[in-house]
């Protein structure tokens, strides 16, 4: 089966989960606690915009969080380091694939140091077992830009959407009919970064001046010049009124575009 790729979710590192939930929800978002990752010693909160969601991640168990290795866990390991360094920022995005074995094989053929496919699971606050397959890229990209990671859920998209609606996780946002539209990467070499992501996602790069865009579904990854070498900001559409949210280095721009 040919792989189909979509932007699944965005990882956001926070130092205090309750405070982050309180701040973002006061601005019209709708984060709810997601549960604990026992192996990593982490916990999260989630806010869904259809199947695309944002994950706020923090440390729940210092001893466990310090113990697991970087190899095969790169994005989570980076988030744990941010926690102990007191940094709040966007880490990277997860890419949903319909054929994780094919995606894994293709990236190995690109010459990347790709971690093993592993089984993931957590128990949500209602006691429901959530399962997935996942793998990480152990390489950083150009200028130390964190790589995306890849996930395949145990349910197909239609079933997951139905279940998430039944659970009340896909829901109305007080700030409006929100959806994440764009990820803005500020990087010292946007052309090279876009080229690398293009290979990972098998997607064309569109250049407009010094801005390089990759379309993924109905969303865009935009690479522009900056010194952060990070996913710098998320752009939301559908807000009742425009607003800029910031917590630490985390930036969300809510726009009233449809």
C-alpha positions in Angstrom: 0.0 0.0 0.0 1.3 3.4 -1.0 1.9 5.8 2.0 -0.3 8.9 2.4 1.2 11.6 4.7 -0.6 14.2 6.7 0.3 16.7 9.4 -0.9 14.9 12.5 0.1 17.1 15.4 2.5 19.7 16.8 4.6 19.1 19.9 4.9 22.1 22.3 7.2 21.9 25.3 5.9 23.5 28.5 7.3 23.7 32.0 4.0 23.7 33.9 1.1 21.8 32.2 -1.6 23.3 34.4 -0.4 26.8 33.9 -0.1 26.4 30.1 -3.7 24.9 29.9 -5.0 27.8 31.9 -3.3 30.4 29.7 -4.3 29.0 26.3 -7.8 28.2 27.4 -8.3 31.7 28.7 -7.6 32.8 25.1 -10.3 30.6 23.7 -8.5 27.4 23.0 -9.7 24.1 24.6 -6.9 21.9 25.9 -7.7 18.9 28.1 -5.3 16.6 29.9 -4.3 13.7 27.7 -2.6 11.3 30.1 0.8 10.0 31.0 3.5 8.3 28.9 4.9 5.8 31.4 8.1 4.9 29.6 9.1 8.5 29.0 8.0 9.9 32.4 6.0 12.6 30.6 2.4 13.8 30.5 0.4 15.9 28.0 -2.6 17.9 27.2 -4.3 18.0 23.8 -6.5 20.3 21.8 -8.0 19.0 18.5 -8.8 20.9 15.3 -10.3 18.0 13.4 -7.7 15.2 13.4 -4.9 17.7 13.5 -4.0 18.6 17.1 -1.6 20.3 19.4 0.2 18.4 22.2 1.5 20.3 25.2 4.2 18.1 26.8 5.9 18.2 30.1 7.7 16.0 32.6 5.7 14.0 35.1 8.4 11.8 36.6 11.9 13.3 36.7 13.7 10.0 37.2 12.1 8.3 34.3 12.4 11.4 32.1 16.1 11.6 32.6 16.7 7.9 32.0 15.5 7.1 28.5 18.0 7.6 25.6 18.0 10.1 22.7 18.2 7.2 20.1 14.7 6.2 18.9 13.2 9.0 21.1 14.7 12.2 19.7 11.7 14.6 19.8 10.6 13.5 23.3 14.2 13.6 24.5 14.5 17.2 23.2 11.3 18.1 25.0 12.6 16.7 28.3 15.8 18.7 27.9 13.7 21.9 27.4 11.8 21.1 30.6 14.9 20.9 32.7 16.3 24.0 31.0 13.1 25.9 31.7 12.4 26.5 28.0 8.9 26.7 26.6 8.7 26.4 22.8 7.4 24.5 19.8 9.5 21.3 19.2 8.5 19.8 15.9 5.5 18.2 14.1 4.4 14.6 13.8 3.5 13.3 10.4 0.7 10.7 10.1 1.3 7.9 7.6 -1.0 5.2 6.3 1.9 2.8 5.9 4.6 3.3 8.5 6.7 0.4 7.3 6.9 1.9 3.8 7.7 5.4 5.2 10.4 3.9 7.4 12.0 2.0 4.5 11.9 5.1 2.2 13.7 7.3 4.8 16.4 4.7 5.4 17.0 4.7 1.6 17.5 8.4 1.8 20.5 7.7 4.0 18.9 9.0 7.3 19.7 7.6 10.7 16.2 6.3 11.4 15.1 4.8 14.7 13.2 1.5 15.0 9.4 1.4 14.6 8.1 1.0 18.1 4.6 0.5 19.7 3.3 3.4 21.7 0.4 3.5 24.2 -1.1 5.6 26.9 -4.2 5.5 29.0 -6.4 8.6 28.6 -8.2 10.1 31.6 -11.3 8.0 30.9 -9.3 4.8 31.1 -9.3 4.2 27.3 -6.2 2.6 25.8 -4.7 4.7 23.0 -2.2 2.8 20.7 0.0 3.8 17.8 3.2 2.9 15.9 5.9 5.5 15.8 9.5 6.2 14.8 11.9 9.0 15.1 14.8 10.4 13.0 18.0 10.4 15.0 19.6 13.0 12.7 19.1 16.7 13.0 18.5 18.6 9.8 20.3 21.6 8.5 21.5 24.0 11.2 20.3 21.7 14.0 16.6 22.0 13.0 14.7 19.2 14.7 13.4 16.6 12.3 9.7 15.5 12.2 8.7 12.1 13.4 6.2 9.7 12.0 3.2 8.0 13.5 0.5 5.5 12.4 -2.6 5.2 14.6 -4.3 1.8 15.3 -7.5 3.2 13.8 -8.1 4.7 10.4 -8.9 8.4 10.1 -12.7 8.1 9.8 -12.9 5.9 12.9 -10.6 8.1 14.9 -12.6 11.2 14.0 -15.8 9.5 15.0 -14.4 8.4 18.3 -12.8 11.8 19.1 -16.1 13.5 18.5 -17.9 11.0 20.8 -15.3 11.7 23.5 -15.9 15.4 23.1 -12.2 16.0 22.1 -13.1 17.4 18.6 -15.2 20.3 19.8 -16.2 23.9 19.5 -13.5 26.5 20.4 -14.6 29.7 22.2 -12.1 31.7 20.0 -13.9 30.5 16.9 -14.0 27.7 14.3 -10.2 27.3 14.5 -7.9 25.2 12.5 -4.1 25.2 12.2 -3.2 26.4 8.8 0.5 27.0 8.7 3.7 26.2 10.5 6.4 28.9 10.3 10.0 27.8 10.5 12.6 30.4 11.1 15.9 29.0 9.8 19.3 30.4 8.7 19.1 28.5 5.4 15.4 28.2 4.5 16.1 26.8 1.0 18.1 23.9 2.3 15.6 23.2 5.2 12.7 23.2 2.7 14.6 20.8 0.4 15.2 18.4 3.3 11.6 18.4 4.4 10.5 18.0 0.8 12.5 14.8 0.6 11.0 13.6 3.9 7.4 14.3 2.8 7.8 13.6 -0.9 6.3 17.1 -1.5 7.1 19.9 -3.9 8.7 23.2 -2.7 7.1 26.4 -3.9 9.4 29.5 -3.8 8.2 33.0 -3.4 11.2 35.4 -2.9 13.0 34.2 0.2 10.0 32.1 1.4 9.8 28.4 0.7 6.5 26.6 1.1 5.5 22.9 1.2 1.8 22.0 1.0 0.7 19.1 3.1 -3.0 18.4 2.7 -4.7 21.8 3.1 -2.0 23.1 5.3 1.4 24.7 4.7 4.9 24.4 6.1 6.7 27.8 5.5 10.4 28.2 5.8 11.7 31.8 6.2 15.0 33.4 7.2 15.6 33.6 11.0 18.2 32.7 13.6 16.0 30.4 15.8 16.4 27.3 13.6 13.1 26.1 15.0 9.4 25.8 14.2 8.8 29.3 15.4 5.1 29.9 15.2 1.7 28.3 14.3 -0.9 30.2 12.3 -4.5 29.5 12.9 -7.5 30.5 10.7 -11.1 30.8 11.7 -10.8 33.0 14.7 -13.7 35.3 15.7 -11.1 38.1 16.0 -7.3 38.2 15.4 -5.1 37.7 18.4 -1.4 36.8 19.0 -0.8 34.4 21.9 2.6 33.9 23.4 3.8 31.8 26.3 7.6 31.7 26.7 8.9 31.2 23.1 5.6 29.6 22.0 3.7 31.7 19.5 0.2 31.1 18.1 -1.3 33.7 15.7 -5.1 33.5 15.5 -6.4 35.0 12.3 -10.0 35.6 11.2 -9.4 34.1 7.8 -11.6 31.1 6.7 
